[in-house]
Amino acid sequence: MSAADAIAVVVVTYQSAEELAGLAPTLLPQLREDDELTIVDNASSDGTADAARTLCPSARVIETGANLGFAGGTVVGVAQTQAPLLLFLNPDCRPDPNCLARLREAAAAHPGWGAWQALVLLEDGRVNTSGNVIHYLGIGWAGNCNRPLAELPAGDRQVTGPSGAAMVVRRADWLAVGGMSPEFFMYSEDLDLGLRLWLAGRGVGIAAAARVTHGYEFDKGPYKWFWMERNRWRMVLSVYPAPLLALVAPALLAAELGLLVVAARQRWLRAKLRAQAAAIADLPRTIVRRRSVQRTRAIGAAEFARHLTASLDSPYLTAAHSPWLRIPQALYWKLVRATLAALAR
């Protein structure tokens, strides 16, 4: 039987042969005998699966035969493992030599956490993400992205959402909330999982001493905006408790008009319209999903809302930094929080 801190590492790949060459020598020396390594390849055409077998001979390599996306790949990988801790690691990450040890220590140090992440750094040493931030409109981004490492507070702490680039989830909690949702395909699946863990009464945090370097670059291509916007609606409509959803509904609808303008200016309007159409077409399935998610709810709407923010300090939302937008939406969120608090009394 595996120890309580044994780790099943799941790496989902797509056209990742070169990236695995950087991951393997930094990851393999940290694995114990009771750990597992599973590499799930989503129908790569660059020889990723063969490279995985050569570079990681002890790994279980699964070829899905189709591109299931990151979310679908994680589900396939987890199903083939047994260790109590699940570590999802992007193939373009390089964990520091003591990263897995620090992640194991967090399991014992924070028994109330259902998930936690390593501190993810850019290749130049700046922060990639110290935990995902989620606005009450469902827009999420990498916390403290591009900031110097020295500016971050020391020590472990809670965060709203874990980054899927280097994230540990307890198997028991993964199973309790249903894991990642394959229908998300890619983008925002980690935001969704983090919020569902909070909804179920489990914590999410960052093990600050565990660090990985990530070959990250924000791609603003239309395909990314499509998945981010489509999945944002699926997450909000299924995860937000009913009182919160009712109170933010006017802001959500108003924001859609603003996002159409932004999308037109930034040349991803077609992707935005496709995302809206997909969200509407998916409503029946989203309603079914909502019933399932809400059955796991262990906290009230007011407590859940504490994990969301009215801040718009994302480096990717520069159009929303105007005080004409920032101040009214912050005041609206104050009113929502006050109303939820009153309802909870």
C-alpha positions in Angstrom: 0.0 0.0 0.0 1.2 3.5 -0.8 2.2 5.9 2.0 -0.1 8.7 2.8 2.2 11.2 1.0 2.8 9.1 -2.1 2.3 11.1 -5.3 0.8 10.2 -8.6 2.2 12.6 -11.1 0.0 13.1 -14.2 1.5 14.9 -17.2 -0.9 15.7 -20.1 1.0 16.3 -23.3 0.3 17.5 -26.8 3.2 18.1 -29.2 5.4 18.1 -26.2 8.5 16.0 -27.2 11.0 18.9 -26.7 9.4 20.0 -23.5 9.6 16.5 -21.9 13.3 16.6 -22.5 13.5 19.5 -20.0 11.0 18.0 -17.5 12.3 14.5 -17.2 15.8 15.2 -15.7 14.3 17.6 -13.1 11.3 15.4 -12.1 12.6 11.8 -12.2 15.2 12.2 -9.4 12.5 13.4 -7.0 10.2 10.4 -7.4 10.1 7.7 -4.7 9.5 4.0 -5.2 5.9 4.4 -4.1 5.2 7.3 -6.5 3.7 6.9 -9.9 4.3 8.8 -13.2 1.6 8.7 -15.9 2.0 10.6 -19.1 -1.2 11.1 -21.1 -0.6 12.0 -24.7 -3.4 13.7 -26.7 -2.6 12.4 -30.2 0.6 14.3 -30.7 2.2 14.0 -34.2 5.7 15.0 -33.1 6.7 11.7 -31.4 5.8 12.8 -27.9 4.7 9.3 -26.8 7.9 7.7 -28.0 9.9 10.5 -26.4 8.1 9.9 -23.1 8.9 6.2 -23.1 12.6 6.9 -23.9 13.0 9.8 -21.4 10.8 8.3 -18.6 11.2 4.5 -18.9 9.4 3.9 -15.6 6.3 6.0 -16.6 3.0 4.7 -17.7 2.4 6.3 -21.1 -1.2 6.4 -22.3 -2.0 7.4 -25.9 -5.6 8.7 -26.0 -5.8 8.6 -29.8 -7.6 12.0 -29.8 -7.1 15.5 -28.4 -9.1 15.4 -25.1 -7.7 18.7 -23.9 -6.0 19.2 -20.6 -9.1 18.5 -18.6 -10.0 15.3 -20.4 -6.4 14.1 -20.2 -6.3 14.5 -16.4 -9.3 12.4 -16.0 -7.8 9.6 -18.1 -4.5 9.8 -16.2 -6.1 9.8 -12.7 -8.1 6.7 -13.5 -4.9 4.8 -14.1 -3.3 5.7 -10.7 -3.7 4.9 -7.1 -1.5 7.2 -4.9 -3.4 9.4 -2.5 -1.9 12.7 -3.8 -2.3 13.7 -7.4 0.2 16.1 -8.9 -0.7 17.7 -12.2 2.4 19.0 -13.9 2.6 20.8 -17.3 5.3 19.3 -19.6 6.9 22.7 -20.0 7.6 22.9 -16.2 10.8 22.2 -14.5 10.5 21.5 -10.7 13.2 22.7 -8.4 15.2 19.8 -6.8 13.1 19.8 -3.5 9.8 20.7 -5.1 8.0 17.4 -4.6 9.3 17.1 -1.0 7.8 20.5 -0.2 4.5 19.6 -1.8 4.4 16.4 0.3 5.1 18.4 3.5 2.1 20.6 2.7 -0.2 17.6 2.7 0.5 17.1 6.5 0.9 20.8 7.3 -2.6 21.7 5.9 -5.0 18.9 6.3 -7.9 21.2 5.5 -6.6 21.9 2.0 -8.1 19.8 -0.8 -5.6 21.3 -3.3 -2.4 23.3 -3.3 0.1 24.5 -5.9 3.8 25.1 -6.1 5.0 28.7 -6.6 5.3 28.9 -10.4 8.0 31.1 -11.8 8.9 32.5 -15.2 12.2 31.6 -16.8 13.6 35.0 -15.8 12.8 34.4 -12.1 9.7 36.6 -12.0 6.4 35.2 -10.8 4.2 33.4 -13.2 1.5 32.6 -10.7 1.2 32.5 -6.9 -2.4 31.3 -7.1 -5.3 32.2 -9.4 -7.4 35.2 -8.7 -11.1 35.1 -9.7 -13.3 38.2 -10.2 -16.9 37.9 -9.3 -17.8 38.0 -13.0 -15.9 34.7 -13.3 -12.8 36.1 -15.0 -9.6 34.6 -13.6 -5.9 35.3 -14.0 -2.5 34.3 -12.7 -2.0 36.1 -9.4 1.1 38.4 -9.1 2.1 37.5 -12.7 5.3 39.3 -13.7 6.1 40.6 -10.2 9.5 40.1 -8.7 9.7 37.1 -6.4 11.0 39.3 -3.6 7.7 41.2 -3.4 5.7 38.1 -2.4 4.9 37.3 1.2 6.8 34.4 2.7 5.1 31.2 3.8 2.2 29.1 2.8 -1.2 30.7 2.4 -4.6 30.2 1.0 -5.5 31.2 -2.6 -8.7 31.3 -4.5 -7.7 28.9 -7.2 -4.7 26.6 -7.8 -2.8 26.8 -11.1 -3.1 23.6 -13.1 0.6 24.1 -14.2 1.8 22.5 -10.9 -1.1 21.5 -8.7 -1.6 18.8 -6.1 -5.1 17.5 -5.3 -5.9 14.9 -2.6 -7.5 11.9 -4.4 -10.3 11.8 -1.8 -11.2 15.4 -2.6 -10.8 14.9 -6.3 -13.4 12.1 -6.2 -15.7 13.9 -3.8 -16.1 16.9 -6.1 -15.9 15.0 -9.4 -12.4 16.0 -10.5 -11.9 18.1 -13.5 -14.7 18.4 -16.1 -13.7 17.0 -19.5 -16.2 19.3 -21.2 -14.0 22.3 -20.3 -11.4 20.9 -22.7 -8.8 23.6 -21.9 -8.6 26.9 -19.9 -10.3 27.7 -16.6 -10.7 24.0 -15.6 -8.3 24.8 -12.6 -10.4 27.8 -11.7 -13.5 25.7 -11.7 -12.0 22.9 -9.6 -10.7 25.4 -7.0 -14.1 27.0 -6.6 -15.8 23.6 -6.3 -13.4 22.6 -3.6 -14.2 25.8 -1.7 -17.9 25.2 -2.2 -17.5 21.8 -0.7 -15.8 23.2 2.4 -12.2 22.3 1.5 -9.3 24.8 1.3 -7.0 25.7 -1.5 -3.5 27.0 -1.0 0.1 27.5 -2.2 3.1 25.7 -0.8 5.4 28.7 -1.3 8.7 26.8 -0.8 7.8 24.3 -3.6 8.8 26.0 -6.9 8.7 25.2 -10.5 9.9 27.2 -13.6 7.3 27.4 -16.3 8.0 28.1 -20.0 4.9 30.3 -20.1 3.6 32.8 -22.6 0.1 34.3 -22.6 -1.4 33.6 -26.0 -4.2 36.0 -26.8 -5.3 34.1 -29.9 -9.0 33.9 -30.6 -9.2 30.2 -29.8 -8.0 30.9 -26.3 -10.6 33.7 -25.8 -13.3 31.3 -27.0 -12.5 28.6 -24.4 -12.0 31.1 -21.6 -15.3 32.8 -22.2 -17.3 29.7 -22.9 -15.9 28.0 -19.8 -16.4 31.1 -17.6 -20.1 30.9 -18.2 -20.2 27.2 -17.5 -18.3 27.7 -14.2 -20.4 30.6 -13.0 -23.7 29.1 -13.8 -23.0 25.8 -12.2 -20.8 26.7 -9.2 -22.1 29.9 -7.8 -24.6 29.4 -5.0 -28.1 30.6 -6.0 -28.2 33.8 -3.9 -24.9 35.0 -5.3 -25.8 34.1 -8.8 -29.1 36.0 -8.6 -27.3 39.1 -7.2 -24.5 39.2 -9.8 -26.7 38.4 -12.8 -27.3 42.1 -13.7 -23.5 42.7 -13.6 -22.9 39.6 -15.7 -25.3 40.7 -18.4 -24.0 44.2 -18.4 -20.4 42.9 -18.7 -21.3 41.0 -21.8 -22.1 44.2 -23.6 -18.7 45.6 -22.6 -16.8 42.5 -23.5 -18.4 42.6 -27.0 -16.9 46.1 -27.4 -13.5 44.9 -26.1 -13.6 41.8 -28.3 -14.3 43.9 -31.4 -11.5 46.3 -30.7 -9.0 43.5 -30.0 -10.2 41.4 -33.0 -11.6 38.4 -31.2 -15.3 39.3 -31.6 -16.1 36.2 -33.7 -14.6 34.0 -30.9 -16.7 35.9 -28.3 -19.9 35.4 -30.3 -19.1 31.7 -30.7 -18.5 31.5 -26.9 -21.9 33.1 -26.2 -23.6 30.7 -28.7 -21.9 27.7 -27.1 -22.9 28.8 -23.6 -26.5 29.1 -24.6 -26.5 25.8 -26.5 -24.9 24.1 -23.4 -27.5 25.5 -21.0 -29.4 22.2 -20.5 -26.1 20.3 -19.7 -25.0 23.2 -17.5 -28.2 23.0 -15.5 -27.7 19.2 -15.0 -24.1 20.0 -13.9 -25.2 22.7 -11.5 -27.5 20.2 -9.7 -24.6 17.8 -9.2 -22.2 20.5 -8.1 -24.6 22.2 -5.7 -25.2 18.8 -4.0 -21.6 19.0 -2.7 -22.1 22.5 -1.2 -21.0 22.8 2.5 -20.8 26.6 2.9 -23.2 29.5 2.4 -23.2 32.0 -0.4 -21.6 34.8 1.8 -18.7 32.6 2.8 -18.2 31.5 -0.8 -18.2 35.1 -2.0 -15.2 35.8 0.3 -13.0 34.0 -2.2 -13.9 36.2 -5.1 -12.6 39.7 -5.8 -13.7 43.0 -7.2 -10.2 43.9 -8.2 -9.4 44.3 -11.9 -5.6 44.4 -11.6 -5.1 41.6 -14.1 -2.3 42.5 -16.6 -4.6 41.1 -19.3 -7.5 43.4 -18.5 -6.0 46.8 -19.1 -9.2 48.0 -20.8 -10.9 47.6 -17.4 -8.5 49.7 -15.4 -10.4 52.9 -16.0 -11.9 54.4 -12.8 -15.2 54.7 -14.7 -15.3 50.9 -14.6 -13.2 50.0 -11.6 -15.1 52.1 -9.0 -18.7 51.3 -9.9 -18.1 47.5 -10.2 -16.3 47.6 -6.8 -19.2 49.4 -5.2 -21.6 46.9 -6.8 -19.6 44.0 -5.2 -19.7 45.7 -1.8 -23.5 45.9 -2.1 -23.7 42.2 -3.1 -21.4 41.1 -0.2 -23.5 43.2 2.3 -26.7 41.7 1.0 -25.4 38.1 1.3 -24.2 38.9 4.8 -27.7 40.1 5.7 -29.3 37.0 4.2 -27.0 34.8 6.2 -28.0 36.3 9.6 
